[in-house]
Amino acid sequence: MTVWEAAGLLAAGYLLLLARSAWKQGEFRQFLRSLAIVAALVAAIAAAVAIAAALDGR
């Protein structure tokens, strides 16, 4: 297992614990909305980096 795989597993486990906590507190919809916002921000940053790399031509 690589360091990146271990980090991914730890992050997924943490998200599952957060989801369980939100479910128990009745705030699962808010958790999903927040998760979607974070995913959109990460996707926007990845797109910006991909565009910059494509324009750089390397």
CHARMM-style PDB file with segment names, atoms N, HN, CA, C and O in Angstrom:
ATOM      1  N   MET     1       0.839  -1.172   0.000  1.00  0.00      PROA
ATOM      2  CA  MET     1       0.000   0.000   0.000  1.00  0.00      PROA
ATOM      3  C   MET     1       0.890   1.244   0.000  1.00  0.00      PROA
ATOM      4  O   MET     1       1.825   1.361   0.792  1.00  0.00      PROA
ATOM      5  N   THR     2       0.576   2.159  -0.901  1.00  0.00      PROA
ATOM      6  HN  THR     2      -0.184   2.064  -1.544  1.00  0.00      PROA
ATOM      7  CA  THR     2       1.357   3.391  -0.982  1.00  0.00      PROA
ATOM      8  C   THR     2       0.854   4.406   0.040  1.00  0.00      PROA
ATOM      9  O   THR     2      -0.196   4.227   0.658  1.00  0.00      PROA
ATOM     10  N   VAL     3       1.617   5.460   0.199  1.00  0.00      PROA
ATOM     11  HN  VAL     3       2.470   5.606  -0.303  1.00  0.00      PROA
ATOM     12  CA  VAL     3       1.221   6.527   1.123  1.00  0.00      PROA
ATOM     13  C   VAL     3      -0.079   7.176   0.661  1.00  0.00      PROA
ATOM     14  O   VAL     3      -0.926   7.532   1.481  1.00  0.00      PROA
ATOM     15  N   TRP     4      -0.237   7.329  -0.656  1.00  0.00      PROA
ATOM     16  HN  TRP     4       0.451   7.040  -1.322  1.00  0.00      PROA
ATOM     17  CA  TRP     4      -1.447   7.961  -1.180  1.00  0.00      PROA
ATOM     18  C   TRP     4      -2.672   7.098  -0.951  1.00  0.00      PROA
ATOM     19  O   TRP     4      -3.752   7.613  -0.661  1.00  0.00      PROA
ATOM     20  N   GLU     5      -2.512   5.787  -1.081  1.00  0.00      PROA
ATOM     21  HN  GLU     5      -1.635   5.369  -1.317  1.00  0.00      PROA
ATOM     22  CA  GLU     5      -3.638   4.887  -0.821  1.00  0.00      PROA
ATOM     23  C   GLU     5      -4.039   4.930   0.643  1.00  0.00      PROA
ATOM     24  O   GLU     5      -5.225   4.957   0.971  1.00  0.00      PROA
ATOM     25  N   ALA     6      -3.035   4.936   1.527  1.00  0.00      PROA
ATOM     26  HN  ALA     6      -2.072   4.914   1.260  1.00  0.00      PROA
ATOM     27  CA  ALA     6      -3.315   5.007   2.959  1.00  0.00      PROA
ATOM     28  C   ALA     6      -4.006   6.329   3.302  1.00  0.00      PROA
ATOM     29  O   ALA     6      -4.958   6.346   4.082  1.00  0.00      PROA
ATOM     30  N   ALA     7      -3.540   7.414   2.732  1.00  0.00      PROA
ATOM     31  HN  ALA     7      -2.767   7.400   2.098  1.00  0.00      PROA
ATOM     32  CA  ALA     7      -4.172   8.718   2.982  1.00  0.00      PROA
ATOM     33  C   ALA     7      -5.609   8.732   2.481  1.00  0.00      PROA
ATOM     34  O   ALA     7      -6.494   9.285   3.134  1.00  0.00      PROA
ATOM     35  N   GLY     8      -5.839   8.125   1.324  1.00  0.00      PROA
ATOM     36  HN  GLY     8      -5.120   7.676   0.794  1.00  0.00      PROA
ATOM     37  CA  GLY     8      -7.197   8.036   0.786  1.00  0.00      PROA
ATOM     38  C   GLY     8      -8.113   7.221   1.674  1.00  0.00      PROA
ATOM     39  O   GLY     8      -9.266   7.592   1.894  1.00  0.00      PROA
ATOM     40  N   LEU     9      -7.601   6.102   2.188  1.00  0.00      PROA
ATOM     41  HN  LEU     9      -6.664   5.801   2.009  1.00  0.00      PROA
ATOM     42  CA  LEU     9      -8.406   5.275   3.096  1.00  0.00      PROA
ATOM     43  C   LEU     9      -8.720   6.012   4.391  1.00  0.00      PROA
ATOM     44  O   LEU     9      -9.841   5.940   4.896  1.00  0.00      PROA
ATOM     45  N   LEU    10      -7.739   6.714   4.925  1.00  0.00      PROA
ATOM     46  HN  LEU    10      -6.829   6.773   4.515  1.00  0.00      PROA
ATOM     47  CA  LEU    10      -7.974   7.483   6.149  1.00  0.00      PROA
ATOM     48  C   LEU    10      -8.997   8.595   5.918  1.00  0.00      PROA
ATOM     49  O   LEU    10      -9.863   8.826   6.762  1.00  0.00      PROA
ATOM     50  N   ALA    11      -8.901   9.277   4.788  1.00  0.00      PROA
ATOM     51  HN  ALA    11      -8.198   9.089   4.103  1.00  0.00      PROA
ATOM     52  CA  ALA    11      -9.857  10.341   4.476  1.00  0.00      PROA
ATOM     53  C   ALA    11     -11.262   9.775   4.311  1.00  0.00      PROA
ATOM     54  O   ALA    11     -12.231  10.357   4.798  1.00  0.00      PROA
ATOM     55  N   ALA    12     -11.372   8.640   3.623  1.00  0.00      PROA
ATOM     56  HN  ALA    12     -10.585   8.167   3.227  1.00  0.00      PROA
ATOM     57  CA  ALA    12     -12.683   8.017   3.437  1.00  0.00      PROA
ATOM     58  C   ALA    12     -13.267   7.577   4.777  1.00  0.00      PROA
ATOM     59  O   ALA    12     -14.460   7.753   5.024  1.00  0.00      PROA
ATOM     60  N   GLY    13     -12.436   7.008   5.636  1.00  0.00      PROA
ATOM     61  HN  GLY    13     -11.467   6.865   5.435  1.00  0.00      PROA
ATOM     62  CA  GLY    13     -12.905   6.602   6.952  1.00  0.00      PROA
ATOM     63  C   GLY    13     -13.384   7.792   7.772  1.00  0.00      PROA
ATOM     64  O   GLY    13     -14.401   7.710   8.460  1.00  0.00      PROA
ATOM     65  N   TYR    14     -12.651   8.895   7.697  1.00  0.00      PROA
ATOM     66  HN  TYR    14     -11.824   8.962   7.138  1.00  0.00      PROA
ATOM     67  CA  TYR    14     -13.039  10.104   8.419  1.00  0.00      PROA
ATOM     68  C   TYR    14     -14.371  10.636   7.899  1.00  0.00      PROA
ATOM     69  O   TYR    14     -15.229  11.043   8.682  1.00  0.00      PROA
ATOM     70  N   LEU    15     -14.543  10.632   6.569  1.00  0.00      PROA
ATOM     71  HN  LEU    15     -13.846  10.302   5.933  1.00  0.00      PROA
ATOM     72  CA  LEU    15     -15.811  11.087   6.000  1.00  0.00      PROA
ATOM     73  C   LEU    15     -16.967  10.191   6.423  1.00  0.00      PROA
ATOM     74  O   LEU    15     -18.072  10.679   6.657  1.00  0.00      PROA
ATOM     75  N   LEU    16     -16.728   8.896   6.524  1.00  0.00      PROA
ATOM     76  HN  LEU    16     -15.830   8.499   6.334  1.00  0.00      PROA
ATOM     77  CA  LEU    16     -17.775   7.990   6.999  1.00  0.00      PROA
ATOM     78  C   LEU    16     -18.153   8.274   8.444  1.00  0.00      PROA
ATOM     79  O   LEU    16     -19.331   8.241   8.798  1.00  0.00      PROA
ATOM     80  N   LEU    17     -17.163   8.553   9.275  1.00  0.00      PROA
ATOM     81  HN  LEU    17     -16.206   8.580   8.987  1.00  0.00      PROA
ATOM     82  CA  LEU    17     -17.456   8.899  10.666  1.00  0.00      PROA
ATOM     83  C   LEU    17     -18.229  10.218  10.757  1.00  0.00      PROA
ATOM     84  O   LEU    17     -19.149  10.345  11.564  1.00  0.00      PROA
ATOM     85  N   LEU    18     -17.857  11.186   9.938  1.00  0.00      PROA
ATOM     86  HN  LEU    18     -17.110  11.083   9.283  1.00  0.00      PROA
ATOM     87  CA  LEU    18     -18.594  12.453   9.912  1.00  0.00      PROA
ATOM     88  C   LEU    18     -20.031  12.255   9.440  1.00  0.00      PROA
ATOM     89  O   LEU    18     -20.961  12.847   9.989  1.00  0.00      PROA
ATOM     90  N   ALA    19     -20.206  11.414   8.417  1.00  0.00      PROA
ATOM     91  HN  ALA    19     -19.452  10.933   7.972  1.00  0.00      PROA
ATOM     92  CA  ALA    19     -21.545  11.141   7.900  1.00  0.00      PROA
ATOM     93  C   ALA    19     -22.400  10.449   8.958  1.00  0.00      PROA
ATOM     94  O   ALA    19     -23.580  10.764   9.112  1.00  0.00      PROA
ATOM     95  N   ARG    20     -21.812   9.523   9.673  1.00  0.00      PROA
ATOM     96  HN  ARG    20     -20.854   9.268   9.548  1.00  0.00      PROA
ATOM     97  CA  ARG    20     -22.554   8.825  10.734  1.00  0.00      PROA
ATOM     98  C   ARG    20     -22.974   9.795  11.829  1.00  0.00      PROA
ATOM     99  O   ARG    20     -24.102   9.739  12.318  1.00  0.00      PROA
ATOM    100  N   SER    21     -22.077  10.670  12.205  1.00  0.00      PROA
ATOM    101  HN  SER    21     -21.161  10.716  11.808  1.00  0.00      PROA
ATOM    102  CA  SER    21     -22.388  11.666  13.223  1.00  0.00      PROA
ATOM    103  C   SER    21     -23.500  12.607  12.753  1.00  0.00      PROA
ATOM    104  O   SER    21     -24.421  12.916  13.510  1.00  0.00      PROA
ATOM    105  N   ALA    22     -23.407  13.056  11.504  1.00  0.00      PROA
ATOM    106  HN  ALA    22     -22.659  12.805  10.890  1.00  0.00      PROA
ATOM    107  CA  ALA    22     -24.434  13.942  10.956  1.00  0.00      PROA
ATOM    108  C   ALA    22     -25.785  13.233  10.896  1.00  0.00      PROA
ATOM    109  O   ALA    22     -26.820  13.838  11.175  1.00  0.00      PROA
ATOM    110  N   TRP    23     -25.773  11.957  10.532  1.00  0.00      PROA
ATOM    111  HN  TRP    23     -24.932  11.466  10.304  1.00  0.00      PROA
ATOM    112  CA  TRP    23     -27.014  11.174  10.465  1.00  0.00      PROA
ATOM    113  C   TRP    23     -27.671  11.095  11.844  1.00  0.00      PROA
ATOM    114  O   TRP    23     -28.880  11.286  11.976  1.00  0.00      PROA
ATOM    115  N   LYS    24     -26.869  10.815  12.861  1.00  0.00      PROA
ATOM    116  HN  LYS    24     -25.887  10.661  12.753  1.00  0.00      PROA
ATOM    117  CA  LYS    24     -27.397  10.692  14.220  1.00  0.00      PROA
ATOM    118  C   LYS    24     -27.945  12.019  14.744  1.00  0.00      PROA
ATOM    119  O   LYS    24     -28.887  12.035  15.537  1.00  0.00      PROA
ATOM    120  N   GLN    25     -27.360  13.122  14.304  1.00  0.00      PROA
ATOM    121  HN  GLN    25     -26.595  13.109  13.660  1.00  0.00      PROA
ATOM    122  CA  GLN    25     -27.799  14.442  14.760  1.00  0.00      PROA
ATOM    123  C   GLN    25     -28.893  15.027  13.869  1.00  0.00      PROA
ATOM    124  O   GLN    25     -29.360  16.138  14.118  1.00  0.00      PROA
ATOM    125  N   GLY    26     -29.303  14.296  12.842  1.00  0.00      PROA
ATOM    126  HN  GLY    26     -28.923  13.393  12.641  1.00  0.00      PROA
ATOM    127  CA  GLY    26     -30.350  14.768  11.947  1.00  0.00      PROA
ATOM    128  C   GLY    26     -29.894  15.865  10.994  1.00  0.00      PROA
ATOM    129  O   GLY    26     -30.710  16.654  10.519  1.00  0.00      PROA
ATOM    130  N   GLU    27     -28.607  15.920  10.715  1.00  0.00      PROA
ATOM    131  HN  GLU    27     -27.944  15.279  11.100  1.00  0.00      PROA
ATOM    132  CA  GLU    27     -28.060  16.963   9.840  1.00  0.00      PROA
ATOM    133  C   GLU    27     -27.396  16.375   8.601  1.00  0.00      PROA
ATOM    134  O   GLU    27     -26.432  16.940   8.084  1.00  0.00      PROA
ATOM    135  N   PHE    28     -27.908  15.244   8.123  1.00  0.00      PROA
ATOM    136  HN  PHE    28     -28.692  14.785   8.542  1.00  0.00      PROA
ATOM    137  CA  PHE    28     -27.274  14.562   6.998  1.00  0.00      PROA
ATOM    138  C   PHE    28     -27.374  15.373   5.709  1.00  0.00      PROA
ATOM    139  O   PHE    28     -26.445  15.380   4.902  1.00  0.00      PROA
ATOM    140  N   ARG    29     -28.503  16.058   5.516  1.00  0.00      PROA
ATOM    141  HN  ARG    29     -29.258  16.052   6.171  1.00  0.00      PROA
ATOM    142  CA  ARG    29     -28.653  16.863   4.295  1.00  0.00      PROA
ATOM    143  C   ARG    29     -27.637  18.000   4.272  1.00  0.00      PROA
ATOM    144  O   ARG    29     -27.063  18.301   3.225  1.00  0.00      PROA
ATOM    145  N   GLN    30     -27.413  18.629   5.419  1.00  0.00      PROA
ATOM    146  HN  GLN    30     -27.879  18.384   6.269  1.00  0.00      PROA
ATOM    147  CA  GLN    30     -26.418  19.693   5.500  1.00  0.00      PROA
ATOM    148  C   GLN    30     -25.014  19.133   5.239  1.00  0.00      PROA
ATOM    149  O   GLN    30     -24.198  19.781   4.583  1.00  0.00      PROA
ATOM    150  N   PHE    31     -24.737  17.937   5.752  1.00  0.00      PROA
ATOM    151  HN  PHE    31     -25.400  17.411   6.285  1.00  0.00      PROA
ATOM    152  CA  PHE    31     -23.447  17.290   5.500  1.00  0.00      PROA
ATOM    153  C   PHE    31     -23.251  17.055   4.008  1.00  0.00      PROA
ATOM    154  O   PHE    31     -22.187  17.354   3.467  1.00  0.00      PROA
ATOM    155  N   LEU    32     -24.264  16.524   3.341  1.00  0.00      PROA
ATOM    156  HN  LEU    32     -25.129  16.281   3.780  1.00  0.00      PROA
ATOM    157  CA  LEU    32     -24.155  16.259   1.902  1.00  0.00      PROA
ATOM    158  C   LEU    32     -23.965  17.547   1.109  1.00  0.00      PROA
ATOM    159  O   LEU    32     -23.195  17.588   0.150  1.00  0.00      PROA
ATOM    160  N   ARG    33     -24.675  18.602   1.518  1.00  0.00      PROA
ATOM    161  HN  ARG    33     -25.301  18.569   2.298  1.00  0.00      PROA
ATOM    162  CA  ARG    33     -24.536  19.882   0.822  1.00  0.00      PROA
ATOM    163  C   ARG    33     -23.111  20.416   0.990  1.00  0.00      PROA
ATOM    164  O   ARG    33     -22.504  20.885   0.027  1.00  0.00      PROA
ATOM    165  N   SER    34     -22.590  20.345   2.195  1.00  0.00      PROA
ATOM    166  HN  SER    34     -23.083  19.964   2.977  1.00  0.00      PROA
ATOM    167  CA  SER    34     -21.227  20.808   2.448  1.00  0.00      PROA
ATOM    168  C   SER    34     -20.212  19.975   1.684  1.00  0.00      PROA
ATOM    169  O   SER    34     -19.247  20.513   1.141  1.00  0.00      PROA
ATOM    170  N   LEU    35     -20.421  18.668   1.638  1.00  0.00      PROA
ATOM    171  HN  LEU    35     -21.205  18.231   2.079  1.00  0.00      PROA
ATOM    172  CA  LEU    35     -19.529  17.779   0.900  1.00  0.00      PROA
ATOM    173  C   LEU    35     -19.549  18.111  -0.592  1.00  0.00      PROA
ATOM    174  O   LEU    35     -18.508  18.084  -1.249  1.00  0.00      PROA
ATOM    175  N   ALA    36     -20.726  18.422  -1.123  1.00  0.00      PROA
ATOM    176  HN  ALA    36     -21.571  18.444  -0.589  1.00  0.00      PROA
ATOM    177  CA  ALA    36     -20.840  18.788  -2.535  1.00  0.00      PROA
ATOM    178  C   ALA    36     -20.111  20.099  -2.826  1.00  0.00      PROA
ATOM    179  O   ALA    36     -19.480  20.239  -3.874  1.00  0.00      PROA
ATOM    180  N   ILE    37     -20.195  21.058  -1.903  1.00  0.00      PROA
ATOM    181  HN  ILE    37     -20.707  20.944  -1.052  1.00  0.00      PROA
ATOM    182  CA  ILE    37     -19.503  22.331  -2.092  1.00  0.00      PROA
ATOM    183  C   ILE    37     -17.993  22.119  -2.115  1.00  0.00      PROA
ATOM    184  O   ILE    37     -17.296  22.677  -2.963  1.00  0.00      PROA
ATOM    185  N   VAL    38     -17.488  21.311  -1.184  1.00  0.00      PROA
ATOM    186  HN  VAL    38     -18.054  20.858  -0.496  1.00  0.00      PROA
ATOM    187  CA  VAL    38     -16.049  21.035  -1.140  1.00  0.00      PROA
ATOM    188  C   VAL    38     -15.606  20.304  -2.408  1.00  0.00      PROA
ATOM    189  O   VAL    38     -14.557  20.619  -2.970  1.00  0.00      PROA
ATOM    190  N   ALA    39     -16.399  19.333  -2.859  1.00  0.00      PROA
ATOM    191  HN  ALA    39     -17.251  19.078  -2.402  1.00  0.00      PROA
ATOM    192  CA  ALA    39     -16.063  18.604  -4.081  1.00  0.00      PROA
ATOM    193  C   ALA    39     -16.034  19.546  -5.284  1.00  0.00      PROA
ATOM    194  O   ALA    39     -15.164  19.418  -6.146  1.00  0.00      PROA
ATOM    195  N   ALA    40     -16.973  20.489  -5.352  1.00  0.00      PROA
ATOM    196  HN  ALA    40     -17.680  20.593  -4.653  1.00  0.00      PROA
ATOM    197  CA  ALA    40     -17.004  21.453  -6.455  1.00  0.00      PROA
ATOM    198  C   ALA    40     -15.776  22.362  -6.419  1.00  0.00      PROA
ATOM    199  O   ALA    40     -15.203  22.674  -7.463  1.00  0.00      PROA
ATOM    200  N   LEU    41     -15.375  22.781  -5.234  1.00  0.00      PROA
ATOM    201  HN  LEU    41     -15.840  22.527  -4.385  1.00  0.00      PROA
ATOM    202  CA  LEU    41     -14.178  23.619  -5.122  1.00  0.00      PROA
ATOM    203  C   LEU    41     -12.921  22.869  -5.553  1.00  0.00      PROA
ATOM    204  O   LEU    41     -12.071  23.424  -6.251  1.00  0.00      PROA
ATOM    205  N   VAL    42     -12.806  21.623  -5.143  1.00  0.00      PROA
ATOM    206  HN  VAL    42     -13.496  21.172  -4.577  1.00  0.00      PROA
ATOM    207  CA  VAL    42     -11.651  20.816  -5.538  1.00  0.00      PROA
ATOM    208  C   VAL    42     -11.645  20.612  -7.053  1.00  0.00      PROA
ATOM    209  O   VAL    42     -10.590  20.676  -7.684  1.00  0.00      PROA
ATOM    210  N   ALA    43     -12.819  20.367  -7.636  1.00  0.00      PROA
ATOM    211  HN  ALA    43     -13.676  20.315  -7.123  1.00  0.00      PROA
ATOM    212  CA  ALA    43     -12.912  20.184  -9.084  1.00  0.00      PROA
ATOM    213  C   ALA    43     -12.539  21.471  -9.819  1.00  0.00      PROA
ATOM    214  O   ALA    43     -11.880  21.419 -10.858  1.00  0.00      PROA
ATOM    215  N   ALA    44     -12.952  22.623  -9.291  1.00  0.00      PROA
ATOM    216  HN  ALA    44     -13.486  22.666  -8.447  1.00  0.00      PROA
ATOM    217  CA  ALA    44     -12.621  23.904  -9.921  1.00  0.00      PROA
ATOM    218  C   ALA    44     -11.115  24.158  -9.882  1.00  0.00      PROA
ATOM    219  O   ALA    44     -10.537  24.635 -10.859  1.00  0.00      PROA
ATOM    220  N   ILE    45     -10.490  23.843  -8.766  1.00  0.00      PROA
ATOM    221  HN  ILE    45     -10.960  23.455  -7.972  1.00  0.00      PROA
ATOM    222  CA  ILE    45      -9.042  24.015  -8.660  1.00  0.00      PROA
ATOM    223  C   ILE    45      -8.322  23.068  -9.619  1.00  0.00      PROA
ATOM    224  O   ILE    45      -7.365  23.464 -10.284  1.00  0.00      PROA
ATOM    225  N   ALA    46      -8.784  21.816  -9.689  1.00  0.00      PROA
ATOM    226  HN  ALA    46      -9.561  21.495  -9.148  1.00  0.00      PROA
ATOM    227  CA  ALA    46      -8.171  20.852 -10.604  1.00  0.00      PROA
ATOM    228  C   ALA    46      -8.326  21.305 -12.060  1.00  0.00      PROA
ATOM    229  O   ALA    46      -7.410  21.141 -12.866  1.00  0.00      PROA
ATOM    230  N   ALA    47      -9.479  21.869 -12.387  1.00  0.00      PROA
ATOM    231  HN  ALA    47     -10.223  22.002 -11.733  1.00  0.00      PROA
ATOM    232  CA  ALA    47      -9.704  22.360 -13.754  1.00  0.00      PROA
ATOM    233  C   ALA    47      -8.784  23.535 -14.058  1.00  0.00      PROA
ATOM    234  O   ALA    47      -8.227  23.627 -15.152  1.00  0.00      PROA
ATOM    235  N   ALA    48      -8.628  24.427 -13.098  1.00  0.00      PROA
ATOM    236  HN  ALA    48      -9.080  24.353 -12.209  1.00  0.00      PROA
ATOM    237  CA  ALA    48      -7.738  25.574 -13.302  1.00  0.00      PROA
ATOM    238  C   ALA    48      -6.292  25.125 -13.507  1.00  0.00      PROA
ATOM    239  O   ALA    48      -5.579  25.675 -14.346  1.00  0.00      PROA
ATOM    240  N   VAL    49      -5.871  24.140 -12.750  1.00  0.00      PROA
ATOM    241  HN  VAL    49      -6.450  23.693 -12.068  1.00  0.00      PROA
ATOM    242  CA  VAL    49      -4.506  23.623 -12.890  1.00  0.00      PROA
ATOM    243  C   VAL    49      -4.352  22.922 -14.249  1.00  0.00      PROA
ATOM    244  O   VAL    49      -3.325  23.073 -14.911  1.00  0.00      PROA
ATOM    245  N   ALA    50      -5.353  22.170 -14.656  1.00  0.00      PROA
ATOM    246  HN  ALA    50      -6.187  22.047 -14.118  1.00  0.00      PROA
ATOM    247  CA  ALA    50      -5.286  21.484 -15.951  1.00  0.00      PROA
ATOM    248  C   ALA    50      -5.238  22.494 -17.096  1.00  0.00      PROA
ATOM    249  O   ALA    50      -4.493  22.306 -18.058  1.00  0.00      PROA
ATOM    250  N   ILE    51      -6.026  23.557 -16.998  1.00  0.00      PROA
ATOM    251  HN  ILE    51      -6.631  23.709 -16.216  1.00  0.00      PROA
ATOM    252  CA  ILE    51      -6.018  24.584 -18.040  1.00  0.00      PROA
ATOM    253  C   ILE    51      -4.672  25.288 -18.080  1.00  0.00      PROA
ATOM    254  O   ILE    51      -4.129  25.539 -19.156  1.00  0.00      PROA
ATOM    255  N   ALA    52      -4.136  25.605 -16.915  1.00  0.00      PROA
ATOM    256  HN  ALA    52      -4.577  25.402 -16.041  1.00  0.00      PROA
ATOM    257  CA  ALA    52      -2.832  26.280 -16.869  1.00  0.00      PROA
ATOM    258  C   ALA    52      -1.736  25.377 -17.451  1.00  0.00      PROA
ATOM    259  O   ALA    52      -0.847  25.856 -18.155  1.00  0.00      PROA
ATOM    260  N   ALA    53      -1.799  24.081 -17.158  1.00  0.00      PROA
ATOM    261  HN  ALA    53      -2.521  23.692 -16.586  1.00  0.00      PROA
ATOM    262  CA  ALA    53      -0.807  23.157 -17.696  1.00  0.00      PROA
ATOM    263  C   ALA    53      -0.940  23.029 -19.210  1.00  0.00      PROA
ATOM    264  O   ALA    53       0.059  22.944 -19.924  1.00  0.00      PROA
ATOM    265  N   ALA    54      -2.194  23.016 -19.699  1.00  0.00      PROA
ATOM    266  HN  ALA    54      -3.006  23.085 -19.119  1.00  0.00      PROA
ATOM    267  CA  ALA    54      -2.408  22.905 -21.151  1.00  0.00      PROA
ATOM    268  C   ALA    54      -1.927  24.174 -21.864  1.00  0.00      PROA
ATOM    269  O   ALA    54      -1.347  24.090 -22.947  1.00  0.00      PROA
ATOM    270  N   LEU    55      -2.158  25.323 -21.278  1.00  0.00      PROA
ATOM    271  HN  LEU    55      -2.629  25.392 -20.399  1.00  0.00      PROA
ATOM    272  CA  LEU    55      -1.740  26.571 -21.903  1.00  0.00      PROA
ATOM    273  C   LEU    55      -0.231  26.747 -21.863  1.00  0.00      PROA
ATOM    274  O   LEU    55       0.355  27.402 -22.724  1.00  0.00      PROA
ATOM    275  N   ASP    56       0.389  26.153 -20.850  1.00  0.00      PROA
ATOM    276  HN  ASP    56      -0.087  25.621 -20.150  1.00  0.00      PROA
ATOM    277  CA  ASP    56       1.839  26.240 -20.708  1.00  0.00      PROA
ATOM    278  C   ASP    56       2.530  25.391 -21.781  1.00  0.00      PROA
ATOM    279  O   ASP    56       3.656  25.679 -22.186  1.00  0.00      PROA
ATOM    280  N   GLY    57       1.847  24.358 -22.225  1.00  0.00      PROA
ATOM    281  HN  GLY    57       0.932  24.124 -21.896  1.00  0.00      PROA
ATOM    282  CA  GLY    57       2.381  23.519 -23.293  1.00  0.00      PROA
ATOM    283  C   GLY    57       3.452  22.539 -22.873  1.00  0.00      PROA
ATOM    284  O   GLY    57       4.246  22.104 -23.707  1.00  0.00      PROA
ATOM    285  N   ARG    58       3.495  22.184 -21.623  1.00  0.00      PROA
ATOM    286  HN  ARG    58       2.850  22.537 -20.946  1.00  0.00      PROA
ATOM    287  CA  ARG    58       4.512  21.242 -21.165  1.00  0.00      PROA
ATOM    288  C   ARG    58       3.903  19.944 -20.795  1.00  0.00      PROA
ATOM    289  OT1 ARG    58       4.611  19.024 -20.385  1.00  0.00      PROA
TER     290      ARG     58
END
